[in-house]
Amino acid sequence: TEQVQAIVLLANEHNVVLTPSGGRTGLSAGAVAANGEIVVSMDKMNHIGQFYPADRMVEIEAGVVTQQLQQFAESKDLYYPVDFASAGSSQIGGNIGTNAGGIKVIRYGMTRQWIMGLTVVTGKGDILQLNRGMVKNATGYDLRQLFIGSEGTLGLVTHAQIKLERQPQDLNVMVLGMDSFNDVMNVLSAFQAQID
């Protein structure tokens, strides 16, 4: 974090624009230096830090690859459900910057739902510790939520505290072909009645 801060302060001193870069798996060209910006790669900030078993939470650096976090969670008999086709190369910092959803978004939500705290370096070079794992924080605006999805426009994410989930049990998938939407609704109502 201090090295990123030093880069930001130096860039400010020389009036240079910075662009943070994760795994460069996004399709919107967010980490492209089209106007002479300097790209700040998070590739070497890839360490998994402290794990808090009671909270099912882990501290990681922004360059941790999604698959690396998933494997860590699995080693603790837990689960990180945010998943992408690019899980082997997308980085958590980029996922946070874009509030990525992935292939399990309907069931597990966006990246935002799994971020308990952030450490960021602002454009001025200030280091902010946002939320630090607290579930409820009534001390003012939740700046953590502003940084999630901001695509690096508010600052550079350097660390995150990620909530992990218990491993899912017995997942089953069913595919049904129906002649009409009304048939779908009837089947869903019948399933719902069995669950209730």
Secondary structure, DSSP 4 states (H G I P E B T S, - for coil): -HHHHHHHHHHHHTT--EEEESSS--SS-TT--TTSPEEEE-TT---EEEEEGGGTEEEEETT-BHHHHHHHHHHTTEE-----TTTTT-BHHHHHHHT---TTHHHH--GGGGEEEEEEEETTS-EEEE-TT-S---SS--HHHHHTTSTTSSEEEEEEEEE-EEPP-S--------SSHHHHHHHHHHHHHHH-
